[in-house]
Amino acid sequence: MLGTPEIILIAIVVLLFFGAKKIPELMKGLGKGVKSFKDGMNGIGDEPKDDAAAPYNKDESK
């Protein structure tokens, strides 16, 4: 298990490696990735919600 000194050391290394301006962009990308992964695990976005979203084909209306 990580203690407080280890977490502080990791944060300092990340700050030195990426710089202070790049960290918010990295966290934003990480958050989007996690949200996308959770949505994929729950099956959101895999199938259309209703038939109204399907495109209308003129040939089938005859």
LOBA-686653 format. One record per atom (N, C-alpha, C): x, y, z. Coordinates in steps of 0.05 Angstrom, whole numbers, plus 32768, in hexadecimal, padded with zeros to 4 digits. Atoms other than C-alpha are relative to their C-alpha. Example, Ala and Ser with C-alpha at 12.3 -4.5 7.8 and 13.67 -1.06 7.14 Angstrom:
# LOBA-686653
SEPA|8012|7FE8|8000 $
SEPA|80F6|7FA6|809C $
SEPA|8012|8018|8000 $
SEPA|7FF0|7FE8|7FFF $
SEPA|8111|7FEB|808F $
SEPA|7FF1|8016|800E $
***
This chain:
# LOBA-686653
SEPA|8011|7FE8|8000 $
SEPA|8000|8000|8000 $
SEPA|8012|8019|8000 $
SEPA|7FF1|7FE8|8002 $
SEPA|8019|8045|7FEF $
SEPA|7FFA|8013|8018 $
SEPA|8003|7FED|7FEA $
SEPA|8025|8075|8028 $
SEPA|8002|801D|7FF5 $
SEPA|7FFF|7FE4|8007 $
SEPA|8026|80C1|8028 $
SEPA|801B|8008|7FF3 $
SEPA|7FE6|7FF8|800D $
SEPA|8071|80C8|8019 $
SEPA|8003|7FF6|7FE4 $
SEPA|7FFE|800B|801B $
SEPA|806C|809A|7FDD $
SEPA|7FEF|8010|7FEC $
SEPA|8013|7FF1|8012 $
SEPA|8030|80C0|7FC0 $
SEPA|800C|801B|7FFA $
SEPA|7FF3|7FE5|8004 $
SEPA|8054|8103|7FCA $
SEPA|8017|7FFD|7FEC $
SEPA|7FE9|8005|8011 $
SEPA|8092|80E7|7FA8 $
SEPA|7FF7|7FFC|7FE3 $
SEPA|800B|8006|801A $
SEPA|8069|80CD|7F6D $
SEPA|7FF5|801A|7FF3 $
SEPA|800B|7FE6|800A $
SEPA|8045|8111|7F66 $
SEPA|8016|8012|7FF8 $
SEPA|7FE9|7FEF|8008 $
SEPA|8088|8136|7F65 $
SEPA|800D|7FF6|7FE6 $
SEPA|7FF4|800B|8019 $
SEPA|80A4|8107|7F30 $
SEPA|7FEF|8006|7FE8 $
SEPA|8013|7FFA|8016 $
SEPA|8066|810F|7F05 $
SEPA|8001|801E|7FF9 $
SEPA|7FFF|7FE3|8004 $
SEPA|8068|815B|7F0E $
SEPA|801A|8008|7FF1 $
SEPA|7FE6|7FFA|800E $
SEPA|80B2|815D|7EF9 $
SEPA|8000|7FF5|7FE4 $
SEPA|7FFF|800E|801A $
SEPA|80A8|812D|7EBF $
SEPA|7FEE|800E|7FEC $
SEPA|8013|7FF4|8012 $
SEPA|806A|814D|7EA0 $
SEPA|7FFE|801E|8000 $
SEPA|8003|7FE3|7FFE $
SEPA|806B|8194|7EB9 $
SEPA|7FE4|8007|800A $
SEPA|801A|7FF8|7FF3 $
SEPA|8033|81BA|7EDC $
SEPA|7FEA|8006|7FEC $
SEPA|8014|7FF9|8014 $
SEPA|8010|81D0|7E9C $
SEPA|7FF4|7FE8|7FF3 $
SEPA|8009|8018|800E $
SEPA|8009|818A|7E7F $
SEPA|7FEF|7FEE|8012 $
SEPA|800E|8012|7FEE $
SEPA|7FEC|8167|7EBD $
SEPA|7FE1|8003|7FFD $
SEPA|801D|7FFF|8003 $
SEPA|7FA4|8183|7EB6 $
SEPA|7FF6|7FF3|7FE6 $
SEPA|8008|800D|801A $
SEPA|7FA2|816C|7E6D $
SEPA|8001|7FE2|8003 $
SEPA|7FFE|801D|7FFC $
SEPA|7FB9|8127|7E82 $
SEPA|7FE9|7FF5|8011 $
SEPA|8016|8009|7FEF $
SEPA|7F85|8122|7EB9 $
SEPA|7FE5|8001|7FF1 $
SEPA|8019|7FFE|8010 $
SEPA|7F4E|8139|7E89 $
SEPA|7FFE|7FE8|7FED $
SEPA|8000|8017|8012 $
SEPA|7F62|8103|7E57 $
SEPA|7FFB|7FE6|800F $
SEPA|8003|8018|7FF0 $
SEPA|7F66|80CF|7E8E $
SEPA|7FE3|7FFE|8009 $
SEPA|801C|8001|7FF8 $
SEPA|7F20|80E2|7EA6 $
SEPA|7FEE|7FF8|7FEA $
SEPA|8010|8007|8018 $
SEPA|7F03|80DD|7E60 $
SEPA|8003|7FE2|7FFA $
SEPA|7FFB|801C|8005 $
SEPA|7F24|8099|7E58 $
SEPA|7FF1|7FEE|8013 $
SEPA|800E|800F|7FEC $
SEPA|7F08|807F|7E99 $
SEPA|7FE2|8000|7FFC $
SEPA|801D|7FFE|8006 $
SEPA|7EC2|8098|7E88 $
SEPA|7FF8|7FEF|7FE8 $
SEPA|8005|8010|8018 $
SEPA|7EC6|8078|7E43 $
SEPA|8001|7FE3|8007 $
SEPA|7FFE|801C|7FF8 $
SEPA|7EDC|8037|7E62 $
SEPA|7FE8|7FF7|8010 $
SEPA|8018|8007|7FF0 $
SEPA|7EA3|8037|7E95 $
SEPA|7FE7|7FFE|7FEF $
SEPA|8017|8001|8012 $
SEPA|7E70|8047|7E5F $
SEPA|8001|7FE7|7FEF $
SEPA|7FFD|8018|8010 $
SEPA|7E8B|800E|7E35 $
SEPA|7FFA|7FE7|8011 $
SEPA|8006|8017|7FEF $
SEPA|7E87|7FDE|7E70 $
SEPA|7FE2|7FFE|8006 $
SEPA|801D|8000|7FFB $
SEPA|7E3E|7FF2|7E7C $
SEPA|7FF0|7FFC|7FE7 $
SEPA|800E|8004|8019 $
SEPA|7E2D|7FEB|7E33 $
SEPA|7FF3|8018|7FF5 $
SEPA|800B|7FE8|8009 $
SEPA|7E1B|8033|7E29 $
SEPA|800C|8007|7FE4 $
SEPA|7FF7|7FF8|801A $
SEPA|7E1F|8049|7DE0 $
SEPA|8003|7FE8|7FEC $
SEPA|7FFD|8017|8011 $
SEPA|7E20|8002|7DC4 $
SEPA|7FE8|7FFD|7FEC $
SEPA|8018|8004|8011 $
SEPA|7DD9|8002|7DA8 $
SEPA|7FEF|8019|8001 $
SEPA|8012|7FE8|8000 $
SEPA|7DA7|8038|7D93 $
SEPA|7FEA|7FFD|8014 $
SEPA|8015|8001|7FEB $
SEPA|7D73|804B|7DC7 $
SEPA|7FE5|7FFA|7FF4 $
SEPA|801A|8006|800C $
SEPA|7D38|8048|7D97 $
SEPA|8002|8000|7FE2 $
SEPA|7FFF|8002|801D $
SEPA|7D26|803D|7D4E $
SEPA|7FFD|801B|7FF3 $
SEPA|8003|7FE5|800C $
SEPA|7D19|8088|7D43 $
SEPA|801B|800B|7FF7 $
SEPA|7FE5|7FF7|8007 $
SEPA|7D64|8092|7D3F $
SEPA|800B|7FF3|7FE6 $
SEPA|7FF6|800E|8018 $
SEPA|7D6B|8062|7D04 $
SEPA|7FF9|8011|7FE7 $
SEPA|8005|7FF1|8018 $
SEPA|7D71|8081|7CBF $
SEPA|7FE7|7FF6|7FF1 $
SEPA|8019|8007|800F $
SEPA|7D32|8082|7C93 $
SEPA|8008|7FF8|7FE4 $
SEPA|7FFB|8009|801B $
SEPA|7D36|805A|7C53 $
SEPA|7FE7|8003|7FEF $
SEPA|8017|7FFA|8010 $
SEPA|7D08|8072|7C1C $
SEPA|7FF6|7FE7|7FF1 $
SEPA|8008|8018|800F $
SEPA|7D08|802F|7BF7 $
SEPA|7FEE|7FED|8010 $
SEPA|8010|8011|7FEF $
SEPA|7CE8|800B|7C32 $
SEPA|7FE3|800B|8004 $
SEPA|801B|7FF4|7FFC $
SEPA|7CAB|803A|7C33 $
SEPA|7FEC|7FF9|7FEA $
SEPA|8012|8007|8016 $
SEPA|7C8D|801E|7BF2 $
SEPA|7FEE|7FE9|8006 $
***
